[in-house]
Amino acid sequence: MFDDVARRYDITNDVLSLGQDRRWRHQVINAVDPQPGELVLDLAAGTGTSSQPFRDRGADVVPCDFSVGMLRVGKQAKPHLPFVAGDGTKLPFGDDTFDAVTISFGLRNIVDPDAGLRELLRVTRPGGRIVVCEFSSPTWSPFRTAYIEYLMKALPAVARAVSSSPDAYVYLAESIRAWPDQGGLAKRLQGAGWSAVKWRNLSGGIVALHHATK
């Protein structure tokens, strides 16, 4: 499915989020706070749009994704990045490898998100950190209702106009609606072994940034 959307993935996300995805990515970088020389894993990196800012900050970043199609598109546009194909539940990296790990809008697409969180813990060095950027639950009830209406009706319609595989965005809407809220994801991080879990809402809770340490 993700191979099919790779060609127009970035522009589709920009349209569907009304440009908010750029702001969300910027907030992820600030939350991770990469330092020069640190090694960062960007899981579910797709075409590498989320990875490049880590390199711009002086960190060494490894973009990793399950979709080979996404990686091909990314490598064509950003040949300097070391793209790696990998399953989020069986990462091709050793224990205690990365100073920081991050995943944006990809955790809910891992077949077993809890196993994915445990695997991210495994490859993180002691004292290292994780930042998860994921769709969440709007905090204002009337807005939450309008948001669900957008997800289930408007989002697939817009996707048909701009995406190379609009059917994939029907899945996207359904997966967002079924995903746990902020507190629910925090409990899953704790259950996977992460500590000092906290979160911050973006765009009224449409998206939440969860931060934790190993």
Secondary structure, DSSP 8 states (H G I E B T S, - for coil): -HHHHGGGHHHHHHHHTTTHHHHHHHHHHHHH---TT-EEEEET-TTTTTTHHHHHTT-EEEEEES-HHHHHHHHHH-TTS--EE-BTTB-SS-TT-EEEEEEES-GGGSSSHHHHHHHHHHTEEEEEEEEEEEE---SSHHHHHHHHHIIIIIHHHHHHHH-S-THHHHHHHHHHHHS--HHHHHHHHHHTT-EEEEEEEEGGGTEEEEEEE-
